[in-house]
Amino acid sequence: MSQVSSGGIGLRILGFAMGLFLCLMGVNKIAWFTDSNILVSQLLQWRDLASAGSLWYLETIALPGAPVFARLVPVAEMCAGVALFVGYRVRLIALFTLAMILNFHFASGVMFDISYFTNGYGPPVVGSLLALGLGGRRLPWSATS
């Protein structure tokens, strides 16, 4: 039997926590399935305060794609959450989810403000997903790595 490292145990616990977090974030967006205007409304609020880069992204990609994203995002968050919780393909799922989270942070423009560094959805989530993406291989109590 191989020895389990404390770092591996710590990352596995982080995977459980991030998995639960992402599942709940996805569940909170279930209403988007039947009403993509919820997402559109949020994107329009962000557009009103957006920097040039975020404004281009919102008007060119996010707003036109909102009907698709309103259905894709909750499913992606819940699937990624379950995968991280059970330890399935942790590195791949964590990096995919990190890209999705950074997409939201970029679109909202929050990552361009100093208050981003005190935002609970900012560095703690980004750092956790990055740690899992870099070190989440062969973790204990995982379905696969």
C-alpha positions as CSV (number, residue, x, y, z in Angstrom):
1,M,0.0,0.0,0.0
2,S,1.4,3.4,-0.9
3,Q,1.9,6.0,1.7
4,V,-0.6,8.9,1.6
5,S,1.1,12.4,2.0
6,S,-0.4,15.1,4.1
7,G,-0.2,17.4,1.0
8,G,-2.3,14.9,-0.9
9,I,-4.8,14.7,1.9
10,G,-5.0,18.5,2.0
11,L,-5.6,18.8,-1.7
12,R,-8.2,16.0,-1.5
13,I,-10.1,17.9,1.2
14,L,-9.8,21.1,-1.0
15,G,-11.3,19.0,-3.8
16,F,-14.3,18.1,-1.6
17,A,-14.8,21.7,-0.5
18,M,-14.5,23.1,-4.1
19,G,-16.8,20.4,-5.4
20,L,-19.4,21.3,-2.9
21,F,-19.0,25.0,-3.6
22,L,-19.3,24.5,-7.4
23,C,-22.4,22.2,-7.0
24,L,-24.1,24.8,-4.9
25,M,-23.2,27.6,-7.3
26,G,-24.7,25.6,-10.1
27,V,-27.9,24.8,-8.2
28,N,-28.2,28.6,-7.5
29,K,-28.4,29.1,-11.2
30,I,-31.0,26.5,-12.1
31,A,-33.6,29.2,-12.8
32,W,-31.3,30.3,-15.8
33,F,-32.6,27.2,-17.6
34,T,-36.1,28.6,-18.0
35,D,-35.2,32.3,-18.0
36,S,-31.9,33.3,-19.6
37,N,-33.0,36.9,-19.0
38,I,-31.6,36.5,-15.4
39,L,-28.1,36.1,-16.9
40,V,-28.7,38.8,-19.5
41,S,-29.8,41.2,-16.7
42,Q,-26.5,40.5,-14.8
43,L,-24.4,41.0,-18.0
44,L,-26.1,44.3,-18.8
45,Q,-25.3,45.5,-15.2
46,W,-21.7,44.5,-15.8
47,R,-21.7,46.2,-19.2
48,D,-22.7,49.6,-17.6
49,L,-19.5,49.5,-15.5
50,A,-17.2,47.7,-17.9
51,S,-13.7,48.5,-18.9
52,A,-12.8,48.5,-22.6
53,G,-11.7,44.8,-22.7
54,S,-14.7,43.6,-20.7
55,L,-17.1,45.7,-22.7
56,W,-15.9,44.2,-26.0
57,Y,-16.2,40.7,-24.5
58,L,-19.7,41.4,-23.1
59,E,-21.0,42.9,-26.3
60,T,-19.4,40.4,-28.7
61,I,-19.5,37.1,-26.9
62,A,-21.3,37.1,-23.6
63,L,-24.6,38.9,-24.4
64,P,-25.1,37.3,-27.8
65,G,-24.3,33.9,-26.3
66,A,-26.4,34.4,-23.1
67,P,-29.2,31.9,-24.1
68,V,-26.5,29.2,-24.5
69,F,-24.4,30.2,-21.5
70,A,-27.5,30.3,-19.3
71,R,-27.9,26.6,-19.8
72,L,-24.3,25.7,-20.1
73,V,-22.9,27.4,-17.0
74,P,-25.1,25.7,-14.4
75,V,-24.6,22.3,-15.9
76,A,-20.8,22.9,-16.1
77,E,-20.6,24.1,-12.5
78,M,-22.6,21.1,-11.2
79,C,-20.7,18.5,-13.3
80,A,-17.4,20.0,-12.3
81,G,-18.5,20.1,-8.7
82,V,-19.4,16.5,-8.7
83,A,-16.2,15.5,-10.5
84,L,-14.0,17.4,-7.9
85,F,-16.0,16.0,-5.0
86,V,-15.5,12.4,-6.1
87,G,-12.0,13.0,-7.4
88,Y,-12.6,12.3,-11.0
89,R,-9.9,13.8,-13.3
90,V,-9.2,16.5,-10.7
91,R,-6.4,18.3,-12.6
92,L,-8.3,18.6,-15.9
93,I,-11.6,19.6,-14.2
94,A,-9.9,22.1,-11.9
95,L,-8.2,23.8,-14.8
96,F,-11.3,23.8,-17.0
97,T,-13.3,25.3,-14.0
98,L,-10.6,27.9,-13.4
99,A,-10.9,29.1,-17.0
100,M,-14.7,29.3,-16.5
101,I,-14.4,31.3,-13.3
102,L,-11.8,33.6,-14.7
103,N,-14.2,34.2,-17.6
104,F,-16.8,35.4,-15.2
105,H,-14.3,37.6,-13.3
106,F,-13.1,39.1,-16.6
107,A,-16.7,39.7,-17.8
108,S,-17.8,41.4,-14.6
109,G,-14.6,43.5,-14.5
110,V,-14.1,42.6,-10.9
111,M,-10.6,41.3,-11.5
112,F,-9.5,44.8,-12.6
113,D,-10.3,46.4,-9.2
114,I,-8.1,46.2,-6.1
115,S,-11.1,45.0,-4.1
116,Y,-10.8,41.7,-6.1
117,F,-8.1,40.6,-3.7
118,T,-10.5,40.8,-0.8
119,N,-13.4,39.2,-2.7
120,G,-14.3,35.7,-1.4
121,Y,-15.0,34.6,-5.0
122,G,-11.6,35.9,-6.2
123,P,-8.3,34.7,-4.8
124,P,-9.7,31.8,-2.6
125,V,-11.5,30.2,-5.5
126,V,-8.9,31.0,-8.1
127,G,-6.1,29.8,-5.8
128,S,-7.9,26.6,-4.8
129,L,-8.6,25.6,-8.4
130,L,-5.1,26.4,-9.4
131,A,-3.7,24.3,-6.6
132,L,-5.9,21.4,-7.6
133,G,-5.0,21.9,-11.3
134,L,-1.3,21.8,-10.6
135,G,-1.1,19.3,-7.8
136,G,-4.3,17.3,-8.0
137,R,-2.8,14.0,-9.3
138,R,-3.2,10.7,-7.6
139,L,-5.0,12.1,-4.6
140,P,-6.2,9.8,-1.9
141,W,-9.9,8.8,-1.9
142,S,-10.3,9.8,-5.6
143,A,-12.2,8.0,-8.3
144,T,-9.3,8.7,-10.7
145,S,-6.6,11.4,-11.1
